[in-house]
Every structure is written in C-alpha cells, then in structure tokens.
Amino acid sequence: MRDSDTIGSGEVEAPPRVHWARLGIAFGATIVLVIIGIVGWSATTDSAPPPVGPTMATELVLGSCVEESDIGLTEYTVTDCFFAHQQQIVADVDLRRTVGTYSSTEALTSFVQEVCDRFLEYGLFVPLDLSEEQYELIAISVPTIEELDTGRERALCAVRSIDGSLISGDLYVPLL
C-alpha cells in the first residue's frame, strides 16, 4: 500500500482539470448548430410551396401557379407548377410605399400594372431570358379604394403568356 492510499495521510487529491478549450469548442459548435437550425427552419417555412386548391385571391403567395387566366377573380385554383397552368404569382406590390392617393380603383390598378411592367422590364422575379414578346406581368388581386382605406395594402403581379398558351414549369425567381 502506498502512503497516498491511506486514509488520513494528509494528502488531498487534486481536483480534475477543467478542459476550457474543449468546453469552448463544444459550446461554440452548439451555438453554430442552433443558428444553422434556425436559419434552415426559417428558409423552409418562407419557401414552403403554396397550398393547392381553391384559394382566395388575397391569400395567394409568391410562387402560386393558378389554373385561371382571368385577373379579377376573388378565388383562384392553385395547382402544382409542374402541371400546365395559366399564370403564376411572381411579385407583390406593397401599396404602403406609394406616395400617391388614388381617386378610383381603376387608377390604383393602373399604378399596380405600371409597377408590374417595370418588374418585367428589369427582369425582376422572373428568369432574365423571359421574352417580353411572349410573356407579360399582369396586376391581379388589386384592392379597391375601400379595401385600401381599411388596410388591405397588397397587390400581386402574375406572369402569363400573351397568346394565352399554358405555362409549364416554375417561372418565379425570388430576389435574394
């Protein structure tokens, strides 16, 4: 038996060494994983596919592909973009950022249409090689003056073919 093994020898065992470097690395890695998880979750919820089926025009989301070619409907049928469709929602227009006041719904619709035209002209929200001779961006789900006064301040732009032919595939290009 060694002297250090006897009880009452007066020697006290040294406490275990704390490995601060290992703890720091483990803590840092945990923080990085949490941040990656939060960003990943946010990205998947923000880019979740739009719901399929009948959807109120006010509830359409960016990327929604719709079966109808009309623009003044209160409800659209959202379909998967892999199937042929008439138009796709590619941009929204935040009407809180406008400086004008509108005397009529027609004037407001004209303004939103001008914004949609500029988006296409500058190649925003659609593929850069999208031909302006074949496709147009059209204002849909524009609020009435009464709806605007009660707080509905969002309109949409949809891409559709000028000749009425069906679109196949996803034409929405989100801005990063």
SULWO-V589881 format. One record per run of one state. SS is the DSSP state (alpha for helix, beta for strand, coil for the rest). FROM is the first residue (numbers start at 1). LEN is the number of residues. If there is no record, write none. Layout:
BEGIN
((SS,FROM,LEN) (SS,FROM,LEN))
END
This chain:
BEGIN
((coil,1,2) (alpha,3,3) (coil,6,14) (alpha,20,27) (coil,47,6) (beta,53,4) (alpha,57,3) (coil,60,5) (beta,65,2) (coil,67,8) (beta,75,5) (coil,80,5) (beta,85,1) (coil,86,1) (beta,87,8) (alpha,95,3) (coil,98,7) (alpha,105,17) (coil,122,4) (beta,126,1) (coil,127,8) (beta,135,6) (coil,141,4) (alpha,145,5) (coil,150,4) (beta,154,8) (coil,162,5) (beta,167,1) (coil,168,4) (beta,172,1) (coil,173,4))
END
